[in-house]
Amino acid sequence: MTDTDYKVLRSKRRTVALEVALDGSFTVRCPLKCTDREIAKFVEQHQSWIEKTRLRQLNRAADRPKEPTEEETKALKQKAKAVIPERVRYFEQLTGLRSTSVKITSARTRFGSCSMKNGLCFSYRLLLYPDDAVDYVIIHELCHTVHHNHSQKFWDLVERIMPDYKTRKKLLK
């Protein structure tokens, strides 16, 4: 890719930012009044960061599981609906933490989430990763039923329940 192979998104923002996608493409986000010349200069000044980040993103993409076919997706969703709620119940019994519901979603950018009412959602795509990673995400979300943030208290709780969580978390990267 050359320096001119990027997308520009102008909006009511005050700063210029770069965003590098998993496929190595990048986007410049900038204020409405930012000129093409200013954008080109910004890109040129950040060329080394762009190339380093581009390489990191391409490596991440290569390590990620491939997007499942339609048939595989259907099977994964069914498996997720059976496996994940069962694993949540297991960890609830083990830890004493409680969720109000468990849903399986098609989310692409997050493996799990916890609502303010302690409802848990998990992407069926989580099952593309090793069981140790799945269990980490479940524990992570269950810990959000106590701490709805990523404070030190939250991470202390995660570590108390799953001392090797950092190793498991790396399986998702």
Solvent accessible surface area in square Angstrom, and as a share of the most:
residue,aa,sasa,rsa
1,M,130,0.58
2,T,85,0.50
3,D,66,0.34
4,T,111,0.65
5,D,70,0.36
6,Y,49,0.19
7,K,122,0.51
8,V,47,0.27
9,L,66,0.33
10,R,96,0.35
11,S,53,0.34
12,K,191,0.81
13,R,76,0.28
14,R,231,0.84
15,T,85,0.49
16,V,41,0.24
17,A,33,0.25
18,L,30,0.15
19,E,84,0.38
20,V,13,0.08
21,A,47,0.36
22,L,59,0.29
23,D,99,0.52
24,G,2,0.02
25,S,37,0.24
26,F,4,0.02
27,T,17,0.10
28,V,0,0.00
29,R,82,0.30
30,C,0,0.00
31,P,29,0.18
32,L,100,0.50
33,K,189,0.80
34,C,15,0.09
35,T,70,0.41
36,D,104,0.54
37,R,206,0.75
38,E,91,0.41
39,I,2,0.01
40,A,50,0.39
41,K,124,0.52
42,F,45,0.19
43,V,2,0.01
44,E,125,0.56
45,Q,119,0.53
46,H,62,0.28
47,Q,47,0.21
48,S,93,0.60
49,W,95,0.33
50,I,0,0.00
51,E,78,0.35
52,K,125,0.53
53,T,8,0.04
54,R,19,0.07
55,L,112,0.56
56,R,109,0.40
57,Q,25,0.11
58,L,79,0.39
59,N,83,0.43
60,R,92,0.34
61,A,32,0.25
62,A,73,0.57
63,D,111,0.57
64,R,93,0.34
65,P,50,0.31
66,K,153,0.65
67,E,99,0.44
68,P,16,0.10
69,T,82,0.48
70,E,157,0.71
71,E,144,0.65
72,E,90,0.41
73,T,24,0.14
74,K,135,0.57
75,A,58,0.45
76,L,25,0.12
77,K,70,0.30
78,Q,117,0.52
79,K,114,0.48
80,A,0,0.00
81,K,128,0.54
82,A,64,0.49
83,V,49,0.28
84,I,0,0.00
85,P,25,0.15
86,E,104,0.47
87,R,69,0.25
88,V,1,0.00
89,R,135,0.49
90,Y,102,0.39
91,F,14,0.06
92,E,20,0.09
93,Q,143,0.64
94,L,114,0.57
95,T,39,0.23
96,G,49,0.47
97,L,22,0.11
98,R,135,0.49
99,S,22,0.14
100,T,101,0.58
101,S,48,0.31
102,V,44,0.25
103,K,123,0.52
104,I,35,0.18
105,T,46,0.27
106,S,58,0.37
107,A,33,0.26
108,R,171,0.62
109,T,135,0.79
110,R,153,0.56
111,F,53,0.22
112,G,14,0.13
113,S,30,0.19
114,C,28,0.17
115,S,54,0.35
116,M,151,0.67
117,K,168,0.71
118,N,35,0.18
119,G,11,0.11
120,L,0,0.00
121,C,39,0.23
122,F,0,0.00
123,S,2,0.01
124,Y,5,0.02
125,R,24,0.09
126,L,0,0.00
127,L,27,0.13
128,L,58,0.29
129,Y,29,0.11
130,P,70,0.44
131,D,113,0.59
132,D,69,0.36
133,A,0,0.00
134,V,5,0.03
135,D,15,0.08
136,Y,7,0.03
137,V,6,0.03
138,I,0,0.00
139,I,0,0.00
140,H,23,0.10
141,E,10,0.05
142,L,0,0.00
143,C,0,0.00
144,H,17,0.08
145,T,18,0.10
146,V,78,0.45
147,H,43,0.19
148,H,70,0.31
149,N,76,0.39
150,H,109,0.48
151,S,41,0.27
152,Q,126,0.56
153,K,142,0.60
154,F,0,0.00
155,W,50,0.18
156,D,61,0.32
157,L,16,0.08
158,V,0,0.00
159,E,80,0.36
160,R,174,0.64
161,I,47,0.24
162,M,11,0.05
163,P,103,0.65
164,D,67,0.35
165,Y,17,0.06
166,K,123,0.52
167,T,90,0.52
168,R,44,0.16
169,K,64,0.27
170,K,148,0.63
171,L,74,0.37
172,L,18,0.09
173,K,127,0.54
